[in-house]
Amino acid sequence: MQTNSLSFRLIFTSAVVAVVLLASAAFLLANLFQAAVERNFDARLRSILDGLLAHVELGTDGAPGMEGQIVDPRFTLPLSGWYWQVSPPKDKALGELASESLLEKRLVPNDTDLKNRDAGGVASFYINDSEGKQLRAIEQKFKLFGGDDEFSFLVAGNFDELKEEIFAFRRALYGVLALLGLGLLASILLQVRVALKPMKRMQQSLSAIRGGKAERLEGEFPSELQPVADELNLLIHANTEVIDRARTQVGNLAHALKTPLSVLTNEAQGNKTEFAGKVSEQTQIMRDQVSLYLDRARRAARAQTLGSVTDVEPVLTALGRTIMRINQDRGVKIDVIVSNGLKFRGESQDLEEMAGNLIDNAAKWSAKAVKVSATPIIDQLDGTQNWLLITVDDDGPGLPADKRSDAVKRGKRLDESKPGSGLGLSIVTETAGMYSGNVVLGDADLGGLRVQLRLPAVA
């Protein structure tokens, strides 16, 4: 999956949002659970504090005394983590009470712990005992019956006992949310795959049109894509109409110029003057130029046509058979080898014109043998494009490297002893360029010239 694709963007953004939401939910739920545990723990401490108040009374000397005992045995075990103590005001030298579990130790909360109190005057805070245990404590001030002094009543419980419960909840919570995250990721992948499937189908339909397997986008598309499909069909139809009109205009122009040029030529040939000769010469040049640009226009129009596909094997086989028959008096043998299923993405007459020129040239220059092959290739510069390579080898004299660039120039004939106009290779090069292809000259294994023609192919 490419990073600039719609699938990656949808999956990445959805995954980021899901992770942020799940992490926020995990943090919120964990803190809510801990707050609930603390409230429940504080309620237990409050009930113990109420029981403590019921057992403490003032003595005759103004010091607090304990009437009876708190039933919970944890307050009698030394340093158990469960403690209570009753402390007089700091400015009064009165005795204090403490649970047996404290031994001679005392809990000393700081001023910050006692500063924040609820509406009932109860301060809740954390404090550590002499053993390092974390305690959850509540403290409240009361005036005992018969006295004016406020005594500090403090009850503390071992909060470490509840930490494991909190940690177990968090582990379960994180595990469940992790599984939920994986499920969300899987659903996102499925959703993106299903949602973008019509776009994949549209891309395949366009490839089929470009490959000549279809003429328009078929089938129903989602409401968001249907207008795009309709516009593409209209564009394809408009392209076809433009090509047809261009072909018609080219034909009309050819017919319109043919008659005036023929009249000028006939009139000039009937007159032997120098002026008539010049008119005849220029008329012929005009004919050649008109033919040149009309052929170029026709080839360009065909090259831009969508959906044109040509089987390579029957075209090359027929050309090889025809040209070998033409040169049978010289004993030239033409072997044609084509990969199975190879298709040219273009018009058949363009392939016939290009391959025919190459094979005909090879047969003219060869001694006895011409080898023609066509194979699929992958362009190293564009691995996504399919190409075919037509190679024509002959056993003739070949062509020096310094003259190969001249061979593809229009009208350039390197040997006047051979028949021809010198337009063959230039036409092949020009037509191949219209299909984004090219022509390369080299040395053949047979000893003569090798011409390689690269053209677009259908996958």
C-alpha positions in Angstrom: 0.0 0.0 0.0 1.5 3.3 -1.1 1.7 6.2 1.4 0.0 8.6 -1.0 -3.0 6.3 -1.7 -6.5 7.0 -0.4 -6.5 3.6 1.3 -3.4 4.5 3.4 -4.8 7.9 4.3 -8.2 6.6 5.4 -6.7 3.7 7.3 -4.0 5.9 8.9 -6.3 8.7 10.0 -8.9 6.3 11.3 -6.3 4.3 13.2 -4.9 7.4 14.8 -8.4 8.6 15.9 -9.2 5.1 17.2 -5.9 4.9 19.2 -6.4 8.4 20.7 -10.0 7.6 21.6 -9.2 4.2 23.1 -6.2 5.6 25.1 -8.4 8.4 26.4 -11.1 5.9 27.3 -8.5 3.7 29.1 -7.2 6.7 31.1 -10.6 7.9 32.0 -12.0 4.5 33.0 -8.9 3.7 35.1 -9.2 6.9 37.0 -12.9 6.5 37.5 -12.4 3.0 38.9 -9.7 4.2 41.2 -11.9 7.1 42.4 -14.7 4.7 43.1 -12.4 2.4 45.1 -11.2 5.4 47.1 -14.8 6.5 47.9 -15.7 3.0 48.9 -12.6 2.7 51.1 -13.3 6.1 52.6 -16.8 4.9 53.5 -15.4 2.0 55.3 -13.0 4.3 57.2 -15.9 6.6 58.1 -17.9 3.7 59.6 -14.8 2.8 61.7 -14.5 6.5 62.7 -18.1 6.5 63.8 -17.5 3.4 66.0 -14.4 5.1 67.5 -16.4 8.2 68.4 -18.9 6.0 70.3 -16.2 4.5 72.5 -14.2 7.6 73.4 -15.2 9.8 76.4 -13.5 12.5 78.5 -12.0 11.6 81.8 -12.1 13.8 84.9 -8.7 15.2 84.0 -9.9 16.3 80.6 -8.0 13.6 78.8 -9.8 11.2 76.4 -10.4 7.7 77.5 -11.5 4.5 75.7 -14.6 2.7 76.8 -14.6 -0.8 75.2 -12.7 -1.9 72.2 -13.2 -1.8 68.4 -14.1 -5.3 67.2 -11.8 -5.3 64.1 -8.7 -7.4 65.1 -6.5 -5.6 62.5 -6.3 -2.7 64.9 -4.6 -4.9 67.5 -1.9 -6.5 65.3 1.4 -4.6 65.5 2.0 -2.4 62.4 -0.8 -4.1 60.5 -1.4 -1.0 58.4 -4.8 -0.4 60.1 -4.6 2.3 62.8 -6.6 4.9 64.7 -5.5 7.7 67.0 -7.1 10.5 69.0 -4.9 13.5 69.5 -5.6 16.6 71.6 -5.0 20.2 70.4 -1.3 21.0 70.0 -1.5 23.7 72.7 -2.9 21.4 75.3 -0.8 18.9 77.3 -3.5 16.2 77.4 -3.0 12.5 76.9 -3.8 10.9 73.6 -5.2 7.5 72.5 -4.0 5.2 69.8 -4.7 1.7 68.5 -2.5 -1.2 69.7 -1.3 -1.7 66.1 0.6 1.6 66.2 2.7 0.5 69.2 4.7 3.6 70.2 4.5 5.1 66.7 2.2 7.9 65.7 0.8 9.2 62.4 1.7 12.8 61.7 -0.2 14.3 58.8 1.1 17.6 57.4 -0.9 20.8 57.2 -1.5 20.3 53.4 -3.2 17.0 54.1 -5.6 18.6 56.6 -6.3 21.7 54.7 -8.8 20.3 52.1 -12.0 19.1 53.9 -15.4 18.2 52.6 -18.7 19.7 53.7 -18.7 17.5 56.8 -15.3 18.6 57.8 -13.6 15.4 56.9 -10.1 15.5 55.4 -9.0 12.5 53.1 -5.4 11.9 52.2 -2.6 9.4 51.8 0.1 8.9 54.3 2.9 6.3 54.9 3.5 4.5 58.2 6.8 3.6 59.7 7.0 0.4 57.6 6.6 2.4 54.3 3.1 1.1 53.7 0.8 3.5 51.9 -2.3 4.3 54.0 -5.5 5.9 53.1 -6.6 8.1 56.0 -9.5 10.3 57.1 -9.4 12.9 59.9 -12.1 14.9 61.6 -12.2 17.1 64.6 -14.8 16.6 67.4 -15.6 18.2 70.7 -16.3 15.4 73.2 -19.2 15.6 75.6 -18.4 17.7 78.6 -15.4 19.5 77.1 -14.6 22.5 74.9 -11.4 21.2 73.2 -11.5 19.8 69.7 -9.8 16.4 69.5 -8.4 15.1 66.2 -9.8 11.7 65.3 -7.8 9.9 62.6 -8.5 6.5 61.1 -6.1 4.9 58.5 -6.3 1.7 56.5 -3.7 -0.2 54.4 -4.4 1.0 50.8 -1.8 -1.4 49.4 -4.4 -4.1 49.8 -6.5 -2.4 47.2 -3.7 -1.6 44.8 -3.6 -5.1 43.4 -7.3 -4.9 42.7 -6.8 -1.6 40.9 -3.9 -3.1 38.9 -5.9 -6.2 38.0 -8.7 -4.0 36.7 -6.3 -1.9 34.7 -4.7 -5.0 33.1 -8.1 -6.4 32.2 -9.2 -2.9 30.9 -6.1 -2.5 28.7 -6.4 -6.1 27.4 -10.1 -5.6 26.5 -9.3 -2.2 24.8 -6.4 -3.7 22.9 -8.7 -6.4 21.5 -11.3 -3.7 20.7 -8.6 -1.7 19.0 -7.6 -4.7 16.8 -11.2 -5.3 16.0 -11.6 -1.6 15.1 -8.5 -1.8 12.9 -9.8 -4.9 11.1 -13.2 -3.2 10.6 -11.4 -0.1 9.2 -9.5 -2.3 6.8 -12.7 -4.1 5.7 -14.6 -0.8 5.4 -11.9 0.9 3.3 -11.6 -2.2 1.1 -15.3 -2.4 0.5 -15.8 1.4 0.1 -13.0 1.7 -2.4 -13.9 -1.4 -4.4 -16.0 0.6 -6.9 -12.9 2.8 -7.6 -10.9 -0.4 -8.2 -13.6 -1.6 -10.6 -13.6 1.8 -12.4 -9.8 1.6 -12.8 -10.1 -1.9 -14.2 -12.8 -0.8 -16.6 -10.6 2.1 -17.8 -7.7 -0.3 -18.3 -10.1 -2.5 -20.3 -11.0 0.5 -22.5 -7.4 1.4 -23.0 -6.6 -2.2 -23.8 -9.3 -2.4 -26.4 -11.5 -4.9 -24.4 -14.3 -2.4 -23.8 -15.6 0.8 -25.3 -17.2 2.5 -22.3 -17.5 2.2 -18.5 -20.2 -0.4 -17.8 -22.2 -1.2 -14.7 -23.6 0.8 -11.8 -21.4 2.9 -9.5 -22.1 4.5 -6.1 -23.8 7.9 -6.3 -20.5 9.7 -5.5 -18.7 8.0 -8.5 -21.6 7.7 -11.0 -21.2 11.3 -12.2 -17.4 10.7 -12.7 -18.2 7.5 -14.7 -20.8 9.4 -16.8 -18.3 12.2 -17.5 -15.6 9.7 -18.5 -18.0 8.0 -20.9 -18.8 11.3 -22.4 -15.1 12.1 -22.7 -14.4 8.8 -24.4 -17.3 9.4 -26.8 -16.1 12.9 -27.5 -12.5 11.7 -28.2 -13.8 9.1 -30.7 -15.9 11.8 -32.4 -12.9 14.1 -32.6 -10.7 11.4 -34.1 -13.4 10.5 -36.7 -13.9 14.1 -37.6 -10.1 14.6 -38.0 -9.9 11.5 -40.3 -12.8 12.8 -42.3 -11.2 16.3 -42.7 -7.9 14.8 -43.6 -9.6 12.8 -46.4 -11.6 15.8 -47.5 -8.4 17.9 -47.7 -6.6 15.2 -49.7 -9.4 15.0 -52.2 -9.7 18.8 -52.4 -6.1 19.2 -53.2 -5.8 16.3 -55.5 -7.8 17.7 -58.4 -6.1 21.2 -58.6 -2.6 19.6 -58.4 -3.5 17.1 -61.1 -4.7 20.0 -63.4 -1.5 22.0 -62.8 0.6 18.9 -63.5 -1.2 18.1 -66.7 -1.0 21.7 -67.9 2.7 21.9 -67.2 3.5 18.5 -68.8 1.8 19.7 -72.0 4.1 22.7 -72.3 7.8 22.4 -72.8 8.8 25.8 -71.6 11.2 26.5 -68.7 8.3 28.0 -66.7 6.2 24.9 -67.2 9.1 22.8 -66.0 9.4 24.8 -62.9 5.6 24.5 -62.3 5.8 20.8 -62.7 8.7 20.6 -60.3 7.0 22.7 -57.6 3.7 20.8 -58.1 5.5 17.5 -57.4 7.0 19.1 -54.3 3.6 20.2 -53.2 2.2 16.7 -53.7 5.0 15.2 -51.6 4.5 17.8 -48.9 0.7 17.2 -48.9 1.2 13.5 -48.7 3.7 13.8 -45.9 1.5 16.0 -43.7 -1.7 14.1 -44.5 0.0 10.8 -43.6 1.4 12.3 -40.4 -2.0 13.6 -39.4 -3.6 10.2 -40.1 -1.0 8.4 -38.0 -1.3 10.9 -35.2 -5.1 10.5 -35.1 -4.8 6.8 -35.0 -2.1 6.8 -32.3 -4.5 8.9 -30.0 -7.4 6.5 -30.5 -8.5 4.8 -27.2 -9.0 1.1 -27.2 -7.2 0.1 -30.4 -5.5 -3.3 -30.1 -3.7 -5.4 -32.7 -2.5 -9.0 -32.6 1.2 -8.9 -33.5 1.7 -12.5 -34.7 -0.7 -12.5 -37.7 0.6 -9.1 -38.9 4.3 -10.0 -38.8 3.6 -13.5 -40.2 1.7 -12.1 -43.2 4.3 -9.4 -43.8 7.1 -11.9 -43.7 5.4 -14.3 -46.1 4.5 -11.4 -48.5 8.0 -9.8 -48.5 9.7 -13.2 -48.8 7.5 -14.0 -51.9 8.6 -10.6 -53.4 12.2 -11.5 -52.9 12.0 -15.2 -53.8 14.2 -14.7 -56.9 17.1 -13.8 -54.6 16.4 -16.7 -52.3 15.8 -14.6 -49.2 14.4 -16.5 -46.3 12.5 -14.6 -43.6 11.9 -16.3 -40.2 9.3 -14.8 -37.9 9.1 -15.7 -34.2 6.4 -14.0 -32.0 5.6 -14.6 -28.3 2.2 -16.0 -27.7 -0.7 -13.6 -27.1 1.4 -10.5 -27.8 -0.8 -7.5 -28.6 0.1 -4.0 -29.9 -1.7 -1.1 -28.3 -2.5 0.7 -31.5 -3.9 0.6 -35.0 -3.2 -2.5 -37.2 -2.3 -0.4 -40.3 0.3 1.5 -38.3 1.9 -1.7 -37.1 1.8 -3.0 -40.7 3.5 0.2 -42.0 6.2 0.2 -39.4 7.0 -3.5 -39.4 6.6 -3.7 -43.2 9.2 -0.9 -43.8 11.7 -2.6 -41.5 11.3 -6.1 -42.9 11.3 -4.8 -46.5 14.5 -2.8 -45.9 16.1 -5.9 -44.3 15.2 -8.1 -47.2 16.6 -5.6 -49.7 20.0 -5.4 -48.0 20.2 -9.1 -46.8 22.2 -11.8 -48.6 20.0 -14.7 -47.8 18.4 -14.5 -44.3 16.2 -12.1 -42.3 15.1 -12.9 -38.7 12.1 -11.2 -37.2 11.2 -11.6 -33.5 8.7 -9.9 -31.2 8.8 -10.3 -27.4 7.3 -8.5 -24.4 9.6 -6.3 -22.3 9.4 -4.1 -19.2 10.8 -0.6 -19.4 13.4 -0.1 -16.7 12.3 3.6 -16.4 8.6 2.9 -16.1 7.9 -0.5 -14.7 4.2 0.1 -14.8 4.0 0.3 -18.6 3.9 -2.8 -20.8 6.0 -2.8 -24.0 6.8 -5.1 -26.9 10.1 -5.2 -28.8 10.2 -6.1 -32.5 13.7 -7.0 -33.6 14.6 -7.3 -37.3 18.1 -8.8 -38.1 19.6 -9.3 -41.6 22.9 -10.8 -42.9 23.7 -7.9 -45.1 26.6 -5.5 -45.1 25.3 -3.7 -42.0 25.6 0.0 -41.3 28.6 1.8 -39.6 27.7 3.4 -36.3 28.6 6.9 -37.6 26.0 6.7 -40.3 23.1 5.3 -38.3 21.8 8.7 -37.3 21.5 9.7 -41.0 19.6 6.5 -41.8 16.5 7.7 -39.9 16.4 11.1 -41.6 13.5 11.7 -44.0 14.5 11.2 -47.6 18.1 10.3 -46.7 19.4 7.4 -48.9 22.8 6.0 -48.1 23.0 3.9 -51.2 21.4 5.1 -54.4 21.8 1.6 -56.0 19.0 0.3 -53.9 15.3 1.1 -54.8 13.3 3.3 -52.5 12.6 6.9 -51.5 14.6 7.0 -48.2 11.4 7.6 -46.2 11.1 4.1 -44.6 13.1 4.4 -41.4 12.0 8.0 -40.9 8.4 7.1 -41.1 8.9 4.2 -38.7 10.7 6.5 -36.2 8.0 9.2 -36.5 5.1 6.8 -36.1 6.8 4.9 -33.2 7.3 8.3 -31.5 3.6 9.0 -31.8 3.0 5.9 -29.6 5.8 7.0 -27.2 8.0 4.2 -28.7 11.4 4.4 -30.4 13.7 2.8 -33.0 17.3 1.7 -32.2 19.9 0.6 -34.7 22.7 -1.9 -33.8 24.7 -4.9 -35.0 22.8 -8.1 -35.7 24.0 -11.6 -34.7 23.6 -12.6 -38.4 26.3 -10.0 -39.3 24.2 -7.3 -40.7 22.0 -4.5 -39.3 19.8 -5.0 -36.3 16.7 -2.7 -36.0 14.8 -2.8 -32.7 11.3 -1.2 -32.6 9.8 -0.6 -29.2 6.0 -0.1 -29.0 3.3 -0.1 -26.3 1.7 -3.5 -25.6 -1.4 -4.7 -23.9 -0.9 -6.6 -20.6 
